Amino acid sequence: MAIDLHIHSTFSDGTLTPQQIVQVALDKQLTAIAISDHDSISGVVPAQQAAADTELQVLPAVEISTTVDSRDVHILGYFIDLQHVGLREKLQAIRDARHQRARQIADELEKLGIVIDFEKLLEEAGPDSIGRPHIARRLAREGHVADSRQAFARYLRRGGSAYVERYQLAPGEAVELVISAGGIPVLAHPVLDGAEQHVDSLIDCGLQGIEAYHIIHSPAQTRRYIVMAQENDLLITGGSDSHGPEGPIPVEIGAVEVPDECAEHLLDWASQHQIAKAKVGEADGNSSD
């Protein structure tokens, strides 16, 4: 059995549609996946519909981009309520800020003598979550750089000549947002930008898990995060963080070996808490009679 709980689709900065992701997962005989797009939940239902008549489970998920001390910290949210008004409004605000930021980056590039087709960029990025990877691919397609990596190295990385700061959402806010939407907040790829140093403060906010298995984690790092999770009674998750064949770093779906019990534990947690919510609702109903 194989699972991949961290995949990006064309609804954020991935290069495969949710339907294509499901087909790849089926071809690889995966048993569970999660479409965890940046600041967007729009790819979840299309993937679930594509997998409806199969044995593949598609877990509802999102990856929320946050910043602390000028460093990125990403929070994964599993089993969020896709209709939760607060979540949808906050994600829309983040996406609106992403669009504005993309326009500002294009303006900075123009100051450097690099003019990109912004309307084409928006068309390629889609309606949901435009980001720097879309701009990097546009720069490469128009011949301004050799590839996306060069685009980031020259212009789009933090400190680059066309870099623009993004909307500032704190990691604790994202954890609380996921909880308010009935979901399971998990710290994504803790090795990146020293995100692991925030585990204690995020636990205080309600963090429920750590992504121990990730394409950039060494075996030693994976073991460290497993121990960290166990010591703090946190769930353990993992995935490829695949953005498709044209992503910034081409990573295949299912490229990271993640124990299937990671998905089972998430499912168990969700089931238990749904039961708990039902009991609370029943108690509230009785007290109001």
Backbone torsions as a table, in degrees:
resi	resn	phi	psi	omega
1	MET	NA	142.6	-178.8
2	ALA	-140.5	144.4	-179.9
3	ILE	-136.0	162.7	176.4
4	ASP	-148.4	106.8	-172.3
5	LEU	-102.0	22.2	-179.9
6	HIS	-152.3	91.2	-177.7
7	ILE	-135.5	139.7	178.8
8	HIS	-109.6	139.7	-179.7
9	SER	-112.1	-175.1	178.6
10	THR	-68.4	-6.4	175.8
11	PHE	-79.3	-7.5	166.4
12	SER	-130.6	-114.9	-176.7
13	ASP	-110.8	20.1	174.3
14	GLY	-80.9	168.2	-177.3
15	THR	-115.6	3.8	174.5
16	LEU	-117.1	142.9	176.2
17	THR	-71.7	162.4	175.9
18	PRO	-55.7	-38.6	179.4
19	GLN	-65.3	-40.8	178.0
20	GLN	-65.9	-38.5	178.3
21	ILE	-62.1	-44.0	178.6
22	VAL	-60.6	-43.0	-179.8
23	GLN	-63.6	-41.6	177.3
24	VAL	-62.6	-43.8	179.9
25	ALA	-61.6	-40.1	177.7
26	LEU	-66.6	-42.2	178.7
27	ASP	-60.9	-33.9	-180.0
28	LYS	-89.1	1.6	178.6
29	GLN	59.5	40.1	173.3
30	LEU	-75.1	152.6	-179.0
31	THR	-103.8	-22.2	179.3
32	ALA	-152.4	139.6	175.4
33	ILE	-138.0	165.0	173.3
34	ALA	-134.8	123.7	171.5
35	ILE	-82.3	107.0	-174.4
36	SER	-119.2	69.3	-177.7
37	ASP	-70.5	154.1	177.2
38	HIS	-67.3	114.7	170.5
39	ASP	57.5	27.0	179.8
40	SER	-148.1	139.5	176.0
41	ILE	-114.7	9.8	-173.3
42	SER	-70.0	-20.2	-178.4
43	GLY	-86.3	-9.0	-173.8
44	VAL	-68.1	-54.3	-176.2
45	VAL	-62.5	-45.0	176.4
46	PRO	-56.2	-38.4	178.1
47	ALA	-68.2	-42.7	179.1
48	GLN	-63.2	-38.4	178.4
49	GLN	-66.6	-39.3	179.8
50	ALA	-66.6	-28.5	-177.9
51	ALA	-97.8	5.2	-170.7
52	ALA	-57.4	-38.8	-176.5
53	ASP	-100.6	25.4	-178.7
54	THR	-124.6	178.6	176.8
55	GLU	-88.5	-2.2	-176.9
56	LEU	-76.8	129.2	174.2
57	GLN	-93.0	132.0	175.4
58	VAL	-112.5	109.0	-177.8
59	LEU	-82.1	133.7	175.2
60	PRO	-67.8	132.6	-176.1
61	ALA	-156.1	167.7	175.9
62	VAL	-154.6	153.7	171.9
63	GLU	-120.0	114.7	-176.3
64	ILE	-96.8	127.3	-178.4
65	SER	-85.0	125.8	177.7
66	THR	-133.5	168.2	-177.7
67	THR	-136.9	139.5	172.7
68	VAL	-145.4	130.2	-178.7
69	ASP	53.2	41.2	179.0
70	SER	63.6	21.0	178.0
71	ARG	-123.6	148.3	-178.4
72	ASP	-80.5	134.8	171.7
73	VAL	-133.9	120.7	-176.2
74	HIS	-105.8	136.9	180.0
75	ILE	-115.0	120.0	174.1
76	LEU	-85.7	141.3	176.3
77	GLY	-125.3	117.0	-179.4
78	TYR	-104.3	146.0	177.7
79	PHE	59.4	33.1	174.5
80	ILE	-71.2	151.5	175.1
81	ASP	-75.4	112.7	-174.8
82	LEU	-66.4	-17.2	-179.5
83	GLN	-101.0	5.2	-177.0
84	HIS	-65.0	121.3	-173.1
85	VAL	-62.8	-45.5	-179.1
86	GLY	-60.7	-42.5	178.7
87	LEU	-64.3	-47.2	-177.9
88	ARG	-62.7	-40.0	179.9
89	GLU	-67.0	-42.2	-179.9
90	LYS	-67.1	-42.0	178.5
91	LEU	-64.1	-36.7	177.4
92	GLN	-65.1	-40.4	178.2
93	ALA	-62.7	-40.2	178.4
94	ILE	-65.3	-42.3	-179.5
95	ARG	-66.8	-37.8	176.4
96	ASP	-61.7	-41.3	178.8
97	ALA	-66.7	-34.6	177.3
98	ARG	-63.2	-41.9	179.7
99	HIS	-62.5	-44.9	179.2
100	GLN	-62.7	-40.8	179.7
101	ARG	-64.2	-40.9	178.9
102	ALA	-60.2	-40.7	177.7
103	ARG	-63.1	-41.0	179.5
104	GLN	-66.3	-39.6	177.2
105	ILE	-63.5	-42.3	177.4
106	ALA	-60.0	-38.9	177.7
107	ASP	-64.4	-41.3	178.8
108	GLU	-65.1	-39.6	177.4
109	LEU	-63.3	-39.4	-179.6
110	GLU	-63.5	-36.1	176.4
111	LYS	-61.3	-27.4	179.0
112	LEU	-88.8	3.8	179.6
113	GLY	87.8	14.1	-179.1
114	ILE	-112.8	111.4	-179.5
115	VAL	-108.2	122.0	177.9
116	ILE	-109.1	156.9	179.0
117	ASP	-78.9	97.1	-173.0
118	PHE	-68.1	-37.6	178.5
119	GLU	-63.8	-39.1	176.5
120	LYS	-65.5	-38.2	177.4
121	LEU	-59.7	-46.7	179.7
122	LEU	-63.8	-38.6	179.3
123	GLU	-62.9	-42.9	-179.4
124	GLU	-70.8	-37.6	-176.9
125	ALA	-71.6	-27.4	-177.7
126	GLY	86.3	179.8	-171.6
127	PRO	-80.9	-8.4	-167.0
128	ASP	-99.7	-65.2	-165.8
129	SER	-141.2	81.8	178.9
130	ILE	-73.1	142.2	-178.7
131	GLY	-147.5	180.0	-178.6
132	ARG	-59.3	-35.5	177.7
133	PRO	-58.4	-34.5	177.2
134	HIS	-64.9	-41.6	179.3
135	ILE	-66.9	-39.6	178.8
136	ALA	-61.3	-43.8	179.1
137	ARG	-66.5	-36.2	178.1
138	ARG	-65.4	-41.5	177.8
139	LEU	-60.6	-40.4	179.3
140	ALA	-68.7	-42.6	-177.9
141	ARG	-65.9	-31.3	-179.7
142	GLU	-89.0	1.5	173.5
143	GLY	84.4	13.2	180.0
144	HIS	-79.0	-24.9	177.3
145	VAL	-140.8	165.8	-178.7
146	ALA	-73.7	-38.0	-178.8
147	ASP	-160.9	179.5	-176.9
148	SER	-62.6	-37.2	-179.9
149	ARG	-60.3	-42.7	179.3
150	GLN	-66.0	-35.3	177.6
151	ALA	-61.0	-43.7	177.9
152	PHE	-67.6	-44.3	-177.2
153	ALA	-61.4	-38.7	-176.4
154	ARG	-86.6	-41.7	-166.9
155	TYR	-124.9	-37.7	-163.3
156	LEU	-102.6	-13.7	178.5
157	ARG	-68.8	160.3	175.9
158	ARG	-59.4	125.3	-175.5
159	GLY	94.3	-9.0	177.8
160	GLY	-69.0	163.3	-172.0
161	SER	-68.6	-16.1	177.7
162	ALA	-120.0	15.2	-177.1
163	TYR	-71.4	139.3	175.6
164	VAL	-130.5	131.8	178.5
165	GLU	-61.6	150.5	-178.3
166	ARG	-101.9	175.0	176.2
167	TYR	-54.0	131.2	-174.0
168	GLN	-96.1	106.0	173.2
169	LEU	-116.2	130.0	-178.2
170	ALA	-77.8	146.6	179.5
171	PRO	-55.0	-41.6	179.7
172	GLY	-61.9	-36.0	177.1
173	GLU	-63.0	-40.4	-179.8
174	ALA	-66.4	-41.2	177.4
175	VAL	-59.0	-47.4	-179.0
176	GLU	-65.8	-34.1	178.7
177	LEU	-65.3	-44.4	178.4
178	VAL	-61.3	-43.8	179.7
179	ILE	-62.8	-42.1	-179.3
180	SER	-63.2	-27.2	178.1
181	ALA	-91.2	14.6	175.5
182	GLY	76.8	16.2	-174.0
183	GLY	-103.1	-179.0	-178.3
184	ILE	-108.4	108.4	180.0
185	PRO	-81.6	131.1	-176.2
186	VAL	-131.9	135.8	176.1
187	LEU	-75.7	119.6	-179.7
188	ALA	-81.0	149.6	176.4
189	HIS	21.4	72.5	-173.2
190	PRO	-61.5	-16.9	-179.6
191	VAL	-73.7	-23.7	-176.5
192	LEU	-73.0	131.3	175.7
193	ASP	53.4	27.3	177.5
194	GLY	64.2	30.3	-176.6
195	ALA	-59.9	-27.3	-176.3
196	GLU	-61.8	-23.2	-178.8
197	GLN	-68.6	-12.3	-178.3
198	HIS	-98.3	4.8	-175.7
199	VAL	-57.2	-47.5	-176.5
200	ASP	-60.7	-45.9	-179.2
201	SER	-67.6	-33.1	179.2
202	LEU	-73.0	-32.7	174.4
203	ILE	-60.9	-39.5	177.9
204	ASP	-61.9	-27.8	179.3
205	CYS	-85.5	-13.0	178.2
206	GLY	118.0	14.0	178.0
207	LEU	-54.2	137.1	-176.5
208	GLN	-116.7	-6.4	-176.9
209	GLY	-163.0	166.7	176.9
210	ILE	-131.3	134.8	175.1
211	GLU	-82.0	94.8	-176.7
212	ALA	-81.5	-36.6	-178.0
213	TYR	-95.4	117.6	-178.1
214	HIS	-154.2	152.7	-174.2
215	ILE	-59.3	-29.2	-177.7
216	ILE	-94.4	-4.9	-179.9
217	HIS	-82.2	131.3	172.8
218	SER	-74.1	163.7	176.7
219	PRO	-55.6	-38.1	179.4
220	ALA	-66.4	-40.1	178.8
221	GLN	-66.8	-41.2	177.7
222	THR	-59.2	-45.3	178.9
223	ARG	-61.4	-40.9	-179.4
224	ARG	-62.5	-40.7	-178.4
225	TYR	-74.0	-29.4	174.5
226	ILE	-64.8	-45.3	178.5
227	VAL	-63.6	-42.2	179.2
228	MET	-59.6	-42.5	179.0
229	ALA	-65.4	-45.0	-178.6
230	GLN	-63.8	-40.1	-179.0
231	GLU	-66.7	-25.6	-177.3
232	ASN	-109.2	12.0	178.5
233	ASP	55.2	47.0	-179.9
234	LEU	-108.5	152.4	174.0
235	LEU	-70.3	153.2	178.8
236	ILE	-113.6	128.1	178.4
237	THR	-128.4	178.1	178.8
238	GLY	-175.7	160.2	178.0
239	GLY	-177.4	175.2	-174.8
240	SER	-79.8	-23.2	-170.7
241	ASP	58.8	34.6	-177.8
242	SER	-68.2	133.7	173.6
243	HIS	-111.0	13.3	180.0
244	GLY	89.6	176.3	-173.7
245	PRO	-65.6	-19.9	179.0
246	GLU	-107.6	17.2	179.7
247	GLY	-69.9	168.6	179.6
248	PRO	-53.5	-41.2	173.0
249	ILE	-126.3	105.2	-177.4
250	PRO	-59.6	116.0	179.7
251	VAL	-131.7	129.1	-179.9
252	GLU	-75.4	146.1	172.2
253	ILE	-60.6	134.5	-178.5
254	GLY	80.3	10.7	-175.9
255	ALA	-71.6	-18.7	179.8
256	VAL	-105.3	130.2	179.1
257	GLU	-78.0	108.7	-178.3
258	VAL	-116.2	124.8	179.6
259	PRO	-58.3	136.0	-177.0
260	ASP	-64.4	-19.6	178.7
261	GLU	-66.8	-17.5	175.7
262	CYS	-61.3	-44.6	177.2
263	ALA	-68.2	-39.5	-179.5
264	GLU	-61.6	-41.4	-179.6
265	HIS	-67.6	-37.4	175.6
266	LEU	-62.7	-44.8	179.2
267	LEU	-62.2	-42.4	178.5
268	ASP	-62.2	-44.8	-179.6
269	TRP	-60.4	-46.9	-178.8
270	ALA	-62.1	-42.6	-179.6
271	SER	-63.3	-45.6	-178.7
272	GLN	-63.5	-40.8	-177.4
273	HIS	-75.0	-29.2	174.0
274	GLN	-65.6	-39.7	177.2
275	ILE	-63.6	-43.0	179.9
276	ALA	-62.0	-41.8	179.0
277	LYS	-63.1	-39.9	-179.8
278	ALA	-62.7	-41.3	-179.9
279	LYS	-66.0	-40.2	177.8
280	VAL	-62.3	-44.5	179.4
281	GLY	-60.9	-40.4	179.6
282	GLU	-65.0	-41.8	179.4
283	ALA	-64.1	-42.8	179.6
284	ASP	-61.3	-39.2	-179.8
285	GLY	-64.2	-41.2	-179.2
286	ASN	-65.5	-39.0	-176.3
287	SER	-70.1	-21.8	-177.6
288	SER	-89.7	-8.7	-178.4
289	ASP	-73.4	NA	NA
